[in-house]
């Protein structure tokens, strides 16, 4: 199982959106759609579970990062 942090998932989502139009064969298109769907489902799951990708989630993560870096 691959483990991605939130920023990596956002980067992967961006890469998938940028490469969508480059797929030309049926198999490529289906695999690309499958991967894109899995990334979006994982982002939605995290959003619902932790508040990631919301203003509150981002502020909480920034606060945690500041505390970690200042200690």
N, C-alpha and C positions, 0 to 999 in steps of 0.2 A: 504494500500500500504506500502510495506517495503521500507525503505530508507537505503542505504548503502553508506559509503564513498568509495573512490577509493581503499584504502588498504583493506577494508573489501571485496570489489568485487574481488580483486586479490586473497585474501585468499579463498574465496568461489570457484573461478575458480580452484585453486589448489586442494581444497578438492574434487571437482567434478571429476577432472582428476584422483585423487588417488583412488576414489571409483568406477569408471566406471566398472572395471572388477569384482566387487563384486555383481553386479546385475545379478540375475539368472532367474527371471520370466519375462514374456512379459510386464506386467504392470509396473514393476520396471524399466525395460530397457527403456520403452517409457517415463515414468515420469522423469527419470534421464536425458534422451536426451532432453526433453522439458525444464527442469530447466537449463541445460548446455547451450542450445541455448539462453534462455532469459538472462543469465548472460553475454554471449558473445555479444549479441545484445546491451545490456546496456553499456558494456565497449566500444563497437564501437561507439555508439551514443555519449558518453562522450568524446571519443577521437576526434571525428569530431567537436563537439560543443565547447570543451574547451581546446583541446590539451593535455588532460590527457593521461598518458602512453606514452608520447613522451619525448625526452630529454628536450625540451623547457618547456613542462608542469611540469615536475619534478623539473627543476631548478626554475621555477616560484613559485611552491608550497614551495620549500625549502626557497626561499627568503622571502616569506610571513611568514613562520613559524619562521625564524630568527628574522624578524622585530617584530612579535607578542611577542616572548619570551624575546627580549631585551628591550621592553618598560615597 
